[in-house]
């Protein structure tokens, strides 16, 4: 069974107080809390796969790698998990049975935590293709324009309202596309852009980074969207991927010449509203980091008895041969 890898952790930052007065200020001791992050993913309607990470919050006075909890009791719909030290994850001891919803139970010492989420219906990618169209676009809005290759991808949205998606694109491999959402929300990537106004509204970006372009471009290889503008319809998205993306050209290249990628892998993630709100706020928090004037962002969790998030996704994947 294929295993996805989760690299998500949560840290609680407890504010410290400073004062210009000479009166001493007593600062309360930092209290460790349990952090649980987990997922269930069904890829192309195969057997569900899952992983759970259990850790404790980091102290401001002792920053560094999160402290993992390695002796917790973890189960999912009655299936027990065992700790894999090589990946710092709890993984199923046996195969997971298909279900419409999943509940995770964690016991770590005296702490009991739980969370549940529904598994959305499978929404297949109907078509995906390089169209042969190329555009000159300036990376980062100011560099010399480079070739961007057009990709069109379509899928049929279910008839009921309130469906949420994330489209992930990679040149590495299909498993990275399937597990890419675990490494955060929408990633800023100037080498993958989308010009869909309905999708644009769902993104957390301040402005169009390509100032002189009449279209709305989203610089991201992981695009979040809802069916607000296309409920019950076939949705077609247009992306443009650059030479840099297809070749995997590093920002600081070494002496070896990069080799063009043979395929572009795509994953359409159908997720719950809980997951959508969680990952969208993760991105908003990333945008606000380091800005003292930004409004604080609360990243919603759904784990009872601990911090963290547990979510389910149905994922459709495909691959395209690159035009290079």
C-alpha positions in Angstrom: 0.0 0.0 0.0 1.3 3.4 -0.9 2.1 5.6 2.1 1.8 9.3 2.0 4.1 11.4 4.2 2.9 14.1 6.5 5.2 16.9 7.5 2.8 19.1 9.3 3.4 20.3 12.9 1.9 23.0 15.0 3.5 25.5 17.3 1.8 27.6 19.9 3.5 31.0 20.4 2.9 32.4 23.8 3.3 36.1 24.0 5.9 37.7 26.2 5.6 41.0 28.0 8.2 43.7 28.1 8.0 47.1 29.7 10.1 50.3 30.0 9.1 50.5 33.7 11.5 49.2 36.4 8.7 47.2 38.1 9.5 43.5 37.6 6.9 41.6 35.5 6.2 38.0 36.2 5.8 35.8 33.1 3.8 32.7 33.4 5.5 29.4 32.6 5.0 28.0 29.2 2.8 24.9 29.2 3.3 22.1 26.7 0.3 21.0 24.8 -0.3 17.9 22.6 -0.3 18.5 18.9 -2.0 16.0 16.6 -2.0 16.2 12.8 -3.4 13.5 10.6 -5.0 12.7 7.2 -6.8 10.1 5.2 -6.4 10.2 1.5 -8.1 7.9 -1.1 -6.2 8.2 -4.4 -8.0 7.2 -7.6 -10.6 5.2 -5.6 -8.0 2.7 -4.2 -7.6 1.6 -0.6 -7.4 4.7 1.7 -4.0 5.6 3.1 -3.4 7.5 6.3 -0.8 8.9 8.7 -0.8 10.7 12.0 1.9 12.8 13.7 1.8 13.4 17.4 4.1 16.0 19.1 4.1 18.6 21.8 4.3 22.4 21.4 7.7 24.0 21.2 8.7 26.4 23.9 9.8 29.9 23.0 12.8 29.5 25.2 13.8 26.2 23.4 13.1 26.6 19.7 14.0 23.8 17.3 12.7 20.5 16.0 9.3 19.6 17.5 9.4 16.9 20.2 7.6 13.8 18.9 5.5 11.6 21.1 6.5 8.0 20.2 4.4 6.0 22.6 0.9 7.2 22.0 -2.1 4.9 21.2 -3.5 5.8 17.8 -6.5 4.3 16.0 -8.6 5.2 13.0 -12.1 3.6 12.7 -10.9 0.8 14.9 -7.6 0.2 13.0 -4.5 0.4 15.2 -1.4 2.5 14.2 2.2 1.9 15.0 5.0 4.4 15.2 7.5 4.6 12.4 10.7 6.3 13.7 12.2 6.8 10.3 9.4 9.1 9.3 8.2 10.3 12.7 4.7 9.1 11.9 2.1 6.7 13.1 1.0 4.5 10.2 -1.7 1.8 10.0 -0.8 -1.7 11.1 -3.2 -3.2 8.6 -5.2 -1.9 5.6 -7.9 0.7 6.2 -11.4 -0.2 5.2 -13.3 2.1 2.9 -15.8 4.4 4.7 -17.7 7.6 4.2 -16.2 9.2 7.3 -13.3 8.6 9.6 -12.7 9.2 13.3 -9.2 9.3 14.8 -8.6 8.6 18.5 -5.4 9.4 20.3 -4.2 8.6 23.9 -0.9 10.0 25.0 -0.4 9.6 28.8 -3.4 11.1 30.5 -4.5 13.1 27.4 -7.2 11.8 25.2 -7.8 13.5 21.8 -10.1 12.8 18.9 -11.2 14.2 15.5 -13.3 13.2 12.6 -14.0 14.3 9.0 -16.0 13.1 6.1 -14.4 11.6 3.0 -15.7 13.6 0.0 -16.9 11.8 -3.2 -14.3 11.1 -5.9 -14.2 13.7 -8.6 -12.2 12.5 -11.6 -10.1 14.7 -13.8 -12.0 14.6 -17.1 -9.2 15.9 -19.3 -5.8 17.5 -19.0 -3.6 18.5 -21.9 -0.8 20.8 -23.1 -2.6 23.0 -25.8 0.5 24.0 -27.7 -0.1 27.7 -26.8 2.9 29.6 -25.4 3.0 33.0 -23.7 5.8 35.3 -22.7 5.5 36.2 -19.0 8.0 37.8 -16.7 8.8 35.8 -13.6 8.4 37.8 -10.4 7.0 40.7 -12.5 10.3 42.2 -13.5 12.6 39.7 -15.0 13.2 39.0 -18.7 10.1 37.3 -20.1 10.3 33.5 -20.5 8.1 31.0 -22.3 5.1 29.7 -20.4 3.2 26.6 -21.8 -0.5 26.5 -21.6 -2.3 23.5 -19.8 -6.1 23.1 -19.7 -7.6 20.8 -17.1 -11.3 20.0 -16.6 -13.6 18.2 -14.2 -17.3 17.8 -13.5 -18.4 19.4 -10.2 -21.2 17.5 -8.4 -24.7 19.0 -8.4 -24.8 20.0 -4.7 -23.3 23.3 -3.6 -20.4 23.6 -1.3 -17.6 21.5 -2.9 -14.0 22.5 -2.2 -10.9 21.6 -4.1 -7.1 22.0 -4.3 -5.3 21.4 -7.6 -1.7 20.4 -7.0 1.0 20.3 -9.8 4.5 18.8 -9.7 7.2 17.6 -12.0 8.6 15.2 -9.4 6.2 12.2 -9.1 2.6 11.4 -8.6 3.0 10.8 -4.9 4.3 14.3 -4.3 1.1 15.5 -6.1 -1.0 13.4 -3.8 0.7 14.4 -0.6 1.8 18.0 -1.5 -1.1 19.5 0.5 0.4 18.2 3.7 3.3 20.6 3.5 1.1 23.7 3.8 -1.5 25.5 1.8 -1.1 27.2 -1.6 2.6 27.7 -2.2 3.8 30.8 -4.0 5.4 29.6 -7.3 6.0 32.1 -10.1 6.5 29.3 -12.5 2.9 28.0 -12.4 0.1 30.6 -12.9 -3.6 30.4 -13.4 -5.9 33.0 -15.0 -9.3 32.2 -13.6 -11.2 35.0 -11.8 -13.4 32.6 -9.8 -10.3 30.8 -8.5 -8.5 34.0 -7.9 -11.1 35.2 -5.4 -10.4 32.1 -3.2 -6.7 32.7 -3.1 -4.8 34.6 -0.4 -2.7 37.0 -2.4 -2.4 40.8 -2.1 -2.2 41.8 -5.8 -1.5 40.6 -9.3 2.3 40.1 -9.3 2.4 40.5 -13.1 1.6 44.2 -13.2 1.2 44.8 -16.9 -1.0 41.7 -17.7 -4.7 42.2 -18.3 -5.6 38.7 -17.0 -5.7 37.7 -13.4 -2.8 35.4 -12.6 -2.4 33.3 -9.5 1.3 32.3 -8.9 0.8 28.9 -7.2 1.3 25.2 -7.9 -1.4 24.4 -5.3 -4.6 26.3 -6.1 -7.5 26.4 -3.6 -11.0 26.8 -5.0 -14.7 26.3 -4.2 -17.5 25.6 -6.6 -19.1 29.0 -5.9 -18.9 30.0 -9.6 -19.4 26.6 -11.2 -21.6 24.5 -9.0 -22.9 21.4 -10.9 -21.0 22.4 -14.1 -17.9 21.2 -16.0 -15.1 23.4 -14.9 -12.1 24.1 -17.1 -9.0 25.7 -15.7 -6.1 27.2 -17.7 -2.6 27.1 -16.3 0.7 28.3 -17.7 3.9 26.6 -16.6 7.3 28.0 -17.3 10.5 26.6 -18.7 11.9 26.8 -15.2 9.1 24.6 -13.9 9.4 22.0 -16.6 13.2 21.8 -16.5 13.4 22.1 -12.7 15.9 24.9 -13.0 17.3 25.8 -9.5 17.4 29.4 -8.3 21.2 28.9 -7.7 22.2 26.4 -10.4 25.4 24.3 -9.9 27.7 23.3 -12.7 25.5 20.4 -13.9 22.9 21.3 -16.5 19.3 20.6 -15.5 17.4 17.9 -17.3 13.9 18.5 -18.7 11.1 16.6 -16.8 9.3 14.0 -18.9 6.0 14.5 -17.2 3.9 17.0 -15.3 1.8 15.3 -12.6 -1.5 16.8 -11.5 -3.8 16.0 -8.6 -7.3 17.2 -8.0 -8.1 17.1 -4.3 -11.8 17.1 -3.3 -11.8 18.1 0.4 -14.3 19.0 3.1 -15.1 22.6 4.1 -13.1 22.1 7.3 -10.0 21.3 5.3 -10.5 24.1 2.9 -10.8 26.7 5.8 -7.9 25.2 7.6 -5.4 25.3 4.7 -6.6 28.7 3.5 -6.0 30.2 6.9 -2.6 28.5 7.0 -1.7 30.4 3.9 -3.1 33.7 5.2 -0.9 33.3 8.3 2.1 32.7 6.1 1.4 35.9 4.2 1.1 37.8 7.5 4.3 36.5 9.0 6.6 39.3 9.9 4.1 42.0 9.3 3.4 43.8 12.6 0.4 45.6 11.2 -1.4 42.5 9.9 -4.5 41.3 11.6 -3.8 38.1 13.6 -4.9 35.0 11.8 -6.5 32.1 13.7 -5.9 28.8 12.0 -8.9 26.6 12.8 -8.3 23.1 14.2 -10.7 20.3 14.7 -9.0 18.1 17.2 -10.8 17.7 20.5 -8.5 17.6 23.5 -5.4 18.8 21.6 -4.2 21.2 19.0 -4.0 20.3 15.3 -6.0 19.2 12.4 -7.4 16.0 10.9 -8.8 15.9 7.3 -9.9 13.6 4.6 -9.5 14.0 0.8 -10.4 12.1 -2.3 -7.7 12.6 -5.0 -7.7 12.1 -8.7 -4.3 12.1 -10.4 -3.1 12.2 -14.0 0.2 13.0 -15.8 1.0 14.9 -19.0 4.0 14.4 -21.2 5.9 17.7 -21.4 6.4 19.5 -24.7 10.1 19.9 -24.2 
